[in-house]
Amino acid sequence: MARTFSAEDEETLRQLHADGVSRNEIARQMEWSVGTITNHAQRLGLSFDREAVRAATEARQVDLKDRRQRIQGQLLDLAERAIERTRSEYVVTAFDHLGVPVHELMAQPPAKETKDLTTAATSALARFDQKAKDDGGDAGREQAAGLLQSLSDAMAAAARELGGDDADEYGS
């Protein structure tokens, strides 16, 4: 039974074209002949002119860089929230011998929770650093390094405030 070029195929063709994939590679990936891809591309107003493909590729790279920068912001927000939680009051809930919940307010989270929050912050910062290196060149790396140093100092301060034997695990 002959298959037909579906709306999903059209969308895939558009996306691959926008990503700068060559006509022959699109045909291979979509398992259609080069002629079929050429005909549908023309019908959809897509050109495989190298300059047009290069422009589409550059536009896609700009879009991806914008997305990475938004994600970087989210990673920094996550790290800051984790650090803030290491310094804030913490409610511990347990149950008494009758199964009634008992809540106790602590000045800061217990060592295990602080360690987990610090690990989450460190992981977010490591991802931020990698994305900044991918995007920024030397200026981006310098900015990221400064920001990471500030956040690292804040995490070390939080660990020192925690005190006890676990403080060494947080870099102090």
C-alpha positions in Angstrom: 0.0 0.0 0.0 1.4 3.4 -1.0 1.9 5.9 1.8 1.0 9.5 1.5 2.9 12.6 2.7 1.0 13.6 5.8 0.7 16.8 7.8 3.1 15.3 10.3 5.6 14.7 7.5 5.2 18.3 6.4 6.0 19.5 9.9 9.0 17.2 10.1 10.2 18.5 6.8 9.8 22.1 7.9 11.6 21.5 11.2 14.5 19.7 9.6 14.8 22.4 6.9 14.7 25.1 9.6 17.5 23.2 11.4 19.6 23.5 8.3 19.5 19.8 7.4 20.3 19.1 3.7 17.7 17.8 1.3 19.5 14.4 0.9 19.8 14.0 4.7 16.1 14.9 5.2 15.1 12.3 2.6 17.3 9.7 4.4 15.9 10.5 7.9 12.3 10.6 6.7 12.7 7.6 4.4 11.4 9.4 1.4 13.1 9.8 -2.0 15.0 13.0 -2.7 12.5 13.8 -5.4 9.6 13.5 -3.1 11.3 15.8 -0.5 12.2 18.3 -3.3 8.6 18.3 -4.6 7.0 18.8 -1.1 9.6 21.4 -0.1 8.8 23.4 -3.2 5.1 23.1 -2.5 5.7 24.4 1.0 7.8 27.3 -0.2 11.1 25.8 1.2 14.3 26.2 -0.7 17.5 24.3 -0.4 19.5 27.3 -1.5 22.7 27.1 0.6 22.4 30.8 1.7 18.8 30.4 2.8 19.7 27.2 4.7 22.6 29.0 6.3 20.3 31.9 7.4 17.8 29.4 8.8 20.6 27.6 10.7 21.8 30.9 12.1 18.3 31.9 13.2 17.9 28.5 14.9 21.2 29.0 16.7 20.0 32.4 18.0 16.8 30.8 19.2 18.6 28.0 21.0 21.0 30.5 22.6 18.0 32.5 23.9 16.5 29.3 25.3 19.8 28.4 27.0 20.0 31.9 28.6 16.5 31.5 30.0 17.4 28.1 31.4 20.5 29.6 32.9 18.4 32.1 34.7 16.1 29.3 36.0 19.2 27.4 37.2 20.4 30.4 39.1 17.0 31.0 40.7 17.0 27.3 41.8 20.4 27.6 43.3 19.5 30.8 45.2 16.3 29.3 46.5 18.2 26.2 47.7 20.8 28.4 49.5 18.0 30.5 51.0 16.3 27.4 52.4 19.5 26.4 54.2 19.3 29.6 56.2 15.6 29.7 56.9 13.4 28.2 59.6 12.5 24.6 59.1 9.4 22.7 60.3 10.0 19.1 61.4 6.9 16.9 61.6 6.8 13.7 63.5 4.2 11.6 65.2 3.7 10.9 68.9 3.0 7.5 70.4 -0.7 8.0 69.6 -0.1 8.8 65.9 -0.8 12.5 66.4 1.4 14.8 64.2 3.8 16.9 66.2 5.5 19.9 64.6 8.7 21.5 65.8 10.1 24.8 64.4 13.9 24.7 64.0 16.1 27.8 63.4 17.5 26.0 60.3 17.2 22.7 58.5 18.9 19.6 60.0 22.3 18.7 58.6 20.9 16.1 56.1 18.5 18.6 54.6 21.1 21.3 54.4 23.4 18.9 52.7 20.7 18.0 50.2 19.9 21.7 49.5 23.6 22.5 49.1 24.0 19.6 46.7 21.0 20.8 44.7 22.5 24.3 44.5 25.9 23.0 43.5 24.4 20.9 40.8 22.4 23.8 39.4 25.5 26.0 39.5 27.5 23.4 37.7 24.9 23.2 34.9 24.8 27.0 34.7 28.6 27.1 34.4 28.6 24.6 31.6 25.8 26.5 29.7 27.7 29.8 30.2 30.8 28.2 28.8 28.8 26.9 25.8 27.4 30.4 25.1 29.6 33.1 26.4 33.2 32.9 25.2 35.7 34.6 27.5 33.4 37.4 28.7 30.7 34.9 29.6 33.1 32.7 31.4 34.4 35.5 33.5 30.9 36.6 34.4 29.9 33.0 35.3 33.1 32.5 37.3 32.4 35.6 39.4 28.8 34.6 40.0 29.7 31.1 40.9 32.4 32.3 43.3 29.7 34.5 45.0 27.3 31.6 45.3 30.0 29.3 46.4 30.9 31.7 49.2 27.3 31.9 50.2 27.1 28.1 50.4 30.2 27.9 52.5 28.9 30.5 54.8 25.6 28.5 55.2 27.7 25.4 56.0 29.7 27.3 58.6 26.5 28.5 60.2 25.3 24.9 60.3 28.5 24.0 62.2 29.2 20.5 63.5 31.2 17.7 61.8 29.2 18.0 58.6 30.6 21.5 57.8 33.6 20.1 55.9 31.2 18.5 53.5 30.0 21.9 52.4 33.4 23.3 51.5 34.2 25.2 54.7 
